[in-house]
């Protein structure tokens, strides 16, 4: 799962100026067209066209703009005066494509608008802000969340706690578009998976009561779960090391959409239908909502109370979190809460329903003030005592001796040399970032009702407010982030990494494509969007938005066939040599496939030379060949390995998508 300003404490305000060197903030196109800031410029793209706009800037200026994608999906690129690309944005297919950047040096910057995948159509470009990069942290936050501000945009609330007190809290944008309700410091929002730390605390409280042990077999409390021959404990579930299928990654394979009506009992049925564990307990970390939904049921069965009532009486009320509640049923009316919104392809927004059946894994609605009270509990141990706090924030050690970055419902790591307890959360449209720094009693809370919101802003805010508590950057990646500069990777090496690769992730092989265009490398995981990478060194590139780094091993001749992707764990990448398959080759895989586990059919058919997958509740999608018997389809079929009988006849395939693997489909 993942997700008007109100000032609580004063800071010296910095003067923010809107300056450019072309008089009155002019945005000028190279073809001679010029518009003033706040005045839209229109354009029509053809499949091969690129429209460049120039902007003269001083050093250290902040620019925010948007391209309204009227009838064409665009990509926006920004180049500095030396011609180096400093930003690329490729988000929604329609509606506003927002972009922002900071100028490092004075000079002529270029904003390029080009069509995505040789599309064509109309757009308008509007430059909304050109001003000095704010030096005061409060004003800098205003700049960072510009895209989520205003009366027509789903918004966000940002809060910063220092020394147990809220030092900064502001709401931006709208909590409810239909009724014109603004986000403010009291808005309640869905925190998604940030709920998991509360579920962990509820289990620890029951252990302190003598009602259970973290080392209990889950079947002691939910006996209808199957015996896979290996004990799965409550601790395993809290640590995400059960081997159970992931609820929200498995169900899309059955044609279930994220907002479909589901019940918590489906989590039990998913495990009951699972033929075997995906991995032995405590052998690998695999983020898993199934386990946390089941833990919510354990709390109810052991305590004899509904899970929301237990949370309220044992956690929320003792801490004074009086505006916090847990949504037990999708659609529950929660006064003062933000509605989640997703962008619509034709422009605008639609109301998004919350994920159903998430109670335990998610489901809490809360405010900035209440979360500050919860952060203080990590310092004071008012609920659970310091013994429970230590348990939640102690990282798990796997059976092979490797230490994960996760405790009990909480991520544990470091930021600039300081320990941080952190977690992100996402529901259908809500996005949340939580971070608490125990060594200096500071915390950051960011919660949005906008499905396009990036929780990476939370880390930026933490470094803004707590710079004096943190160590200076230690490596090139941190230095680049701190100074607004980038490390370099040679053009020859960026060209060398381009091509098709296979990622070995938790027993699955997932297709990854690296491409080199206009001085930048892009990564595209099967079924996901293409993302621009940034150099960390001459052998490494990173994707900052997901905290992932790829390290390549180069041969003496400059070529490379092996790499490692580091995203918490280290996962090997190997180059794939493209294998051409004719339409006749692909036709061998056509047919009807059935998963007994999911009780669902897929029909694979040849259409216009492509192998297409059909399901009764889904739009058709292409099944693309990768290597050998490896294929990939939609994101929930990022790995499809076909199987054959001794005579060469295709008999089925085994599918996976990261958190779920080994799902068998037999050819009928």
Secondary structure by P-SEA (a helix, b strand, c coil): ccccccccccccccccccccccccccccccccccccccbbbbbcccccbbbbbbbbbccbbbbbbbbccccccbbbbbbcccccccccccccccccbbbbbbbccccbbbbbbbbccbbbbbbcccccccccccccaaaaaaaaaccccccccccbbbbbbccccccbbbbcccccccccccccccbbbbbcccaaaaaaaaaaaaaaaccccccccccccccccccccccccaaaaaacccccccaaaaaaaaccccccccccaaaaaaaaacccccccccccccccaaaaaaaaaaaaaaacccaaaaaaaccccccccccccccccccccccbbbbbbbbbccbbbbbbbcccccccccbbbbcaaaaaaaaaaaaccccccaaaaaaaabbbbccccccccccccccccccccccccbbbbbcccccbbbbbbcccccbbbbbbcccccccaaaaaaaaaaccccccccccaaaaaaaacbbbbbcaaaaaaaccbbbbbcccbbbbbbbbbcccbbbbbcccbbbbbbbbcccccccccccbbbbbbbbcccccccbbbbbccbbbbbbbbcbbbbccccccccbbbbbbccccbbbbbbbcccccccccccccccccccccccbbbccccccbbbbbbcccccccccccccccccccccccc
